[in-house]
Amino acid sequence: MTLDLEGTDLFATVNGVRLCYRLSGRENGPPVFLIAGLGMQLVEWPKPLLDGLRHHYRVIQLDNRDMGLSERLGQVYDTLPEGFGWTRHHGAPAPYHLADMAADVLALADHLGIGRFAVAGFSMGGMIAQHVAMVAPSRVSALLSLCSAGGTPVATGLAESDRMIERFFVLPDTRAAQVELYCQSAEFYSHGSMPAGDAETIAMSHALLDRMDLGGGDAGGSLRQALAITDCTDWSDQLPQIEAQTFVAHGMDDPCLPVAEGRRASEGIPKATLETYSGVGHWISDQMALDAVEWLRRQDT
């Protein structure tokens, strides 16, 4: 995967939080927001998706609060909070929730003078995008929920995935161990398309950690984002509030959020289309990216 490292980082304080974002594509094109997943930075969107969107759309990528170059909202964790459970409801309170992150997106749209827009989200970003479409249905022209959930606020994947994610909540002390973790994660979630030992995977991991350092390091951001998910109540009964045409895409071999979650989303959202991808993990494959762009273009015709 080639990181999107060449763009200009812009900043705005909205909803009480300093967010980093980028603008690209056609200046007067229909706007589309790209909302990153848990621990994901705005530079990680795949090139086929970005290239396809930029031909026609005004693309807004953002670092969610607590990640990338956006503001950190807490301290480093030495251990997991008492009572925390990644795969169950728990008693560890969250400093913010998915609804607050959705409010960040809407506030950034207001800051940019954008009234109506398409929104695409990957994994946790898909959950945030669903919340945007639920609370502001008149503003969302189209919704793309990629490898995400169907209203369930806890991880439901393989135990190996749960352990992998939890390793990011209290990062190893050394850069070498952090790079190793990033590489192992890339291989695992890409279903082998990004081998851990490849030079490209290693370079990508270094670049992501370097950018995180510029933003203040992880500083507990990944764990707080996880708390934002797991401290939520189930929102599946709110999915019918989504009015926008919706593209739900999911890998058949997703170890983090099983394909059943994509099916739940497509069944709960009134105007949803589901596409599944054989051999794809928790990852945006090239074909998924191309299909997402083509689907969005069809909504404009």
C-alpha positions as CSV (number, residue, x, y, z in Angstrom):
1,M,0.0,0.0,0.0
2,T,1.3,3.4,-1.0
3,L,0.8,6.1,1.7
4,D,-0.6,9.5,0.7
5,L,2.3,11.5,2.0
6,E,2.4,14.4,-0.4
7,G,-0.7,16.4,0.5
8,T,-0.9,19.7,2.5
9,D,-2.0,19.3,6.1
10,L,-4.6,21.9,7.2
11,F,-5.9,22.5,10.7
12,A,-9.2,23.7,12.2
13,T,-10.5,23.8,15.7
14,V,-14.1,22.5,15.5
15,N,-16.4,21.0,18.2
16,G,-13.7,22.0,20.7
17,V,-11.0,19.8,19.1
18,R,-8.1,20.7,16.8
19,L,-8.4,18.5,13.7
20,C,-6.0,17.9,10.9
21,Y,-7.5,17.5,7.4
22,R,-6.6,17.6,3.7
23,L,-8.4,18.8,0.6
24,S,-7.8,17.4,-2.8
25,G,-9.6,16.6,-6.1
26,R,-11.8,18.9,-8.1
27,E,-12.2,22.2,-6.2
28,N,-15.9,22.6,-7.3
29,G,-16.7,18.9,-7.3
30,P,-19.3,17.2,-5.1
31,P,-17.7,16.9,-1.6
32,V,-16.9,13.5,-0.1
33,F,-15.5,13.0,3.4
34,L,-13.2,10.1,4.2
35,I,-13.4,9.0,7.8
36,A,-10.5,6.8,9.0
37,G,-10.8,3.7,11.2
38,L,-9.4,3.0,14.7
39,G,-5.8,4.0,14.9
40,M,-5.8,4.9,11.2
41,Q,-4.3,8.1,9.8
42,L,-5.6,10.1,6.9
43,V,-2.6,9.1,4.8
44,E,-3.6,5.5,4.8
45,W,-6.5,5.6,2.3
46,P,-5.6,3.4,-0.7
47,K,-4.4,5.0,-3.9
48,P,-7.0,3.5,-6.2
49,L,-9.8,4.9,-4.0
50,L,-8.2,8.4,-3.8
51,D,-7.3,8.5,-7.5
52,G,-10.8,7.5,-8.5
53,L,-12.5,10.0,-6.3
54,R,-10.2,12.9,-7.1
55,H,-11.2,12.8,-10.8
56,H,-14.7,14.0,-10.0
57,Y,-15.0,14.8,-6.3
58,R,-13.7,17.3,-3.7
59,V,-12.1,14.9,-1.3
60,I,-11.8,15.8,2.4
61,Q,-9.6,13.4,4.4
62,L,-9.3,13.9,8.2
63,D,-7.4,12.6,11.1
64,N,-10.0,11.7,13.8
65,R,-9.5,13.2,17.2
66,D,-6.7,11.5,19.1
67,M,-4.9,10.3,16.0
68,G,-2.4,11.4,13.3
69,L,-1.8,15.1,13.6
70,S,-5.1,15.9,15.3
71,E,-5.3,16.8,19.0
72,R,-4.7,14.3,21.7
73,L,-7.3,14.2,24.4
74,G,-5.6,12.4,27.3
75,Q,-2.5,10.8,28.7
76,V,-0.4,7.7,27.8
77,Y,-1.7,4.5,29.3
78,D,0.7,2.1,31.1
79,T,-2.0,-0.6,31.4
80,L,-5.5,-1.1,30.2
81,P,-8.2,0.6,32.3
82,E,-9.8,-1.5,35.0
83,G,-12.8,-3.3,33.7
84,F,-12.0,-2.7,30.0
85,G,-13.1,-5.3,27.6
86,W,-12.6,-5.0,23.8
87,T,-15.1,-7.7,23.0
88,R,-17.8,-7.0,25.6
89,H,-19.6,-4.2,27.3
90,H,-17.7,-3.0,30.3
91,G,-17.5,-0.4,33.1
92,A,-14.5,1.6,31.8
93,P,-15.9,5.1,30.9
94,A,-15.0,6.8,27.6
95,P,-14.0,10.4,27.4
96,Y,-16.0,10.7,24.2
97,H,-18.2,8.5,22.0
98,L,-18.9,7.8,18.3
99,A,-21.5,10.5,18.3
100,D,-18.9,13.1,19.3
101,M,-16.7,12.0,16.4
102,A,-19.6,12.3,14.1
103,A,-20.2,15.8,15.4
104,D,-16.5,16.6,14.5
105,V,-17.2,15.7,10.9
106,L,-20.3,17.8,10.8
107,A,-18.5,20.7,12.4
108,L,-15.6,20.5,10.0
109,A,-18.2,20.5,7.1
110,D,-19.6,23.7,8.6
111,H,-16.2,25.2,8.9
112,L,-15.6,24.5,5.2
113,G,-19.0,25.9,4.2
114,I,-20.2,22.4,3.0
115,G,-23.9,21.8,3.4
116,R,-24.5,18.4,1.8
117,F,-21.9,15.7,1.2
118,A,-21.1,12.1,0.7
119,V,-19.4,10.3,3.5
120,A,-17.2,7.2,3.4
121,G,-15.8,5.4,6.4
122,F,-13.6,2.4,7.0
123,S,-14.1,0.2,10.1
124,M,-14.6,2.6,13.0
125,G,-14.9,5.3,10.4
126,G,-17.9,3.5,8.9
127,M,-19.5,3.5,12.4
128,I,-18.9,7.3,12.6
129,A,-20.2,7.7,9.1
130,Q,-23.4,5.8,10.0
131,H,-23.8,8.2,13.0
132,V,-23.4,11.2,10.8
133,A,-26.1,9.9,8.5
134,M,-28.4,9.0,11.4
135,V,-28.2,12.4,13.1
136,A,-28.1,14.6,10.0
137,P,-29.9,12.6,7.2
138,S,-30.7,15.7,5.2
139,R,-26.9,16.5,4.8
140,V,-25.7,13.1,3.6
141,S,-26.1,12.6,-0.1
142,A,-24.5,9.1,-0.1
143,L,-23.0,6.8,2.5
144,L,-20.2,4.2,2.0
145,S,-19.7,1.8,4.9
146,L,-16.5,-0.2,4.3
147,C,-15.5,-3.2,6.4
148,S,-17.6,-1.8,9.3
149,A,-20.3,-2.8,11.8
150,G,-24.1,-3.0,11.7
151,G,-24.8,-1.4,15.0
152,T,-22.8,-3.6,17.3
153,P,-20.4,-1.6,19.5
154,V,-18.0,-4.4,20.4
155,A,-15.5,-6.4,18.3
156,T,-16.8,-9.7,17.2
157,G,-13.9,-11.2,15.2
158,L,-11.2,-13.8,15.8
159,A,-9.5,-13.9,19.2
160,E,-6.2,-13.3,17.3
161,S,-7.6,-10.1,16.0
162,D,-8.7,-9.0,19.4
163,R,-5.2,-9.6,20.8
164,M,-3.6,-7.8,17.9
165,I,-5.7,-4.7,18.4
166,E,-5.1,-4.6,22.2
167,R,-1.3,-4.6,21.5
168,F,-1.8,-1.1,20.0
169,F,-3.5,0.2,23.2
170,V,-0.2,0.1,25.2
171,L,2.5,0.3,22.6
172,P,5.9,-1.4,22.9
173,D,8.7,0.9,24.3
174,T,11.2,0.6,21.4
175,R,10.8,1.8,17.8
176,A,11.9,-1.6,16.5
177,A,9.2,-3.3,18.4
178,Q,6.6,-0.8,17.2
179,V,7.6,-1.3,13.6
180,E,7.4,-5.0,14.0
181,L,3.8,-4.6,15.5
182,Y,2.8,-2.4,12.6
183,C,4.2,-4.9,10.0
184,Q,2.5,-7.9,11.7
185,S,-0.8,-6.0,11.8
186,A,-0.6,-5.1,8.1
187,E,0.0,-8.7,7.1
188,F,-2.7,-10.0,9.3
189,Y,-5.5,-7.6,8.4
190,S,-4.6,-7.5,4.7
191,H,-5.0,-11.3,4.6
192,G,-1.4,-11.5,3.4
193,S,-1.3,-8.9,0.7
194,M,1.1,-6.8,2.7
195,P,3.7,-9.3,4.0
196,A,5.4,-8.2,7.2
197,G,8.9,-8.7,5.9
198,D,8.5,-6.8,2.6
199,A,10.5,-3.6,2.3
200,E,7.2,-1.7,1.4
201,T,5.5,-2.8,4.5
202,I,8.5,-1.9,6.7
203,A,8.8,1.6,5.1
204,M,5.1,2.2,5.5
205,S,5.3,1.3,9.2
206,H,8.2,3.7,9.7
207,A,6.4,6.5,7.9
208,L,3.2,6.0,9.9
209,L,5.1,6.1,13.2
210,D,7.1,9.2,12.1
211,R,3.8,11.0,11.4
212,M,2.3,9.9,14.7
213,D,5.4,11.3,16.5
214,L,4.8,14.7,14.8
215,G,1.3,14.6,16.3
216,G,2.5,13.7,19.8
217,G,2.7,10.0,19.5
218,D,-0.1,7.6,20.2
219,A,-0.5,9.0,23.8
220,G,-3.4,6.7,24.5
221,G,-5.3,7.8,21.4
222,S,-5.9,4.3,20.1
223,L,-7.3,3.1,23.4
224,R,-9.6,6.2,23.8
225,Q,-10.9,5.6,20.3
226,A,-11.6,2.0,21.3
227,L,-13.4,3.2,24.4
228,A,-15.5,5.5,22.2
229,I,-16.8,2.4,20.4
230,T,-17.2,-0.1,23.3
231,D,-18.8,2.4,25.7
232,C,-21.6,3.0,23.1
233,T,-25.0,1.4,23.2
234,D,-26.1,-0.7,20.2
235,W,-27.4,1.6,17.4
236,S,-28.8,-1.0,15.1
237,D,-32.4,0.2,15.9
238,Q,-31.3,3.7,14.6
239,L,-30.1,2.5,11.2
240,P,-33.5,2.9,9.6
241,Q,-33.1,6.7,10.2
242,I,-30.5,6.7,7.4
243,E,-32.1,8.1,4.3
244,A,-29.1,8.1,1.9
245,Q,-28.3,5.5,-0.7
246,T,-25.7,3.3,1.0
247,F,-22.9,1.1,-0.3
248,V,-21.8,-1.6,2.2
249,A,-18.6,-3.4,1.3
250,H,-17.0,-6.2,3.3
251,G,-14.3,-8.8,3.0
252,M,-15.4,-12.4,3.3
253,D,-12.3,-13.2,5.4
254,D,-12.4,-10.2,7.7
255,P,-10.9,-11.3,11.0
256,C,-11.9,-8.2,12.9
257,L,-15.5,-7.4,12.0
258,P,-16.9,-10.6,10.3
259,V,-18.9,-10.3,7.1
260,A,-22.1,-10.9,9.2
261,E,-21.6,-7.3,10.4
262,G,-21.8,-6.0,6.9
263,R,-24.9,-8.0,6.3
264,R,-26.5,-6.6,9.4
265,A,-25.7,-3.1,8.2
266,S,-27.2,-3.7,4.8
267,E,-30.3,-5.2,6.3
268,G,-30.8,-2.4,8.7
269,I,-30.2,0.6,6.4
270,P,-33.2,1.0,4.1
271,K,-31.4,1.9,0.8
272,A,-28.3,-0.2,1.2
273,T,-26.5,-2.3,-1.4
274,L,-24.1,-5.0,-0.1
275,E,-21.0,-6.2,-1.9
276,T,-18.7,-8.9,-0.5
277,Y,-15.2,-9.8,-1.5
278,S,-13.7,-13.3,-1.4
279,G,-10.2,-13.5,0.0
280,V,-10.3,-10.0,1.4
281,G,-9.6,-9.3,5.1
282,H,-10.1,-6.2,7.1
283,W,-8.8,-4.2,4.2
284,I,-9.9,-2.1,1.3
285,S,-8.8,-4.2,-1.7
286,D,-8.2,-2.5,-5.1
287,Q,-11.5,-4.0,-6.4
288,M,-13.4,-2.8,-3.4
289,A,-12.0,0.7,-4.0
290,L,-12.9,0.7,-7.7
291,D,-16.4,-0.6,-7.0
292,A,-16.9,2.1,-4.3
293,V,-15.9,4.9,-6.7
294,E,-18.1,3.5,-9.5
295,W,-21.1,3.1,-7.1
296,L,-20.7,6.7,-5.9
297,R,-20.5,8.0,-9.5
298,R,-23.7,6.2,-10.3
299,Q,-25.5,8.1,-7.5
300,D,-24.6,11.4,-9.3
301,T,-26.2,10.4,-12.6
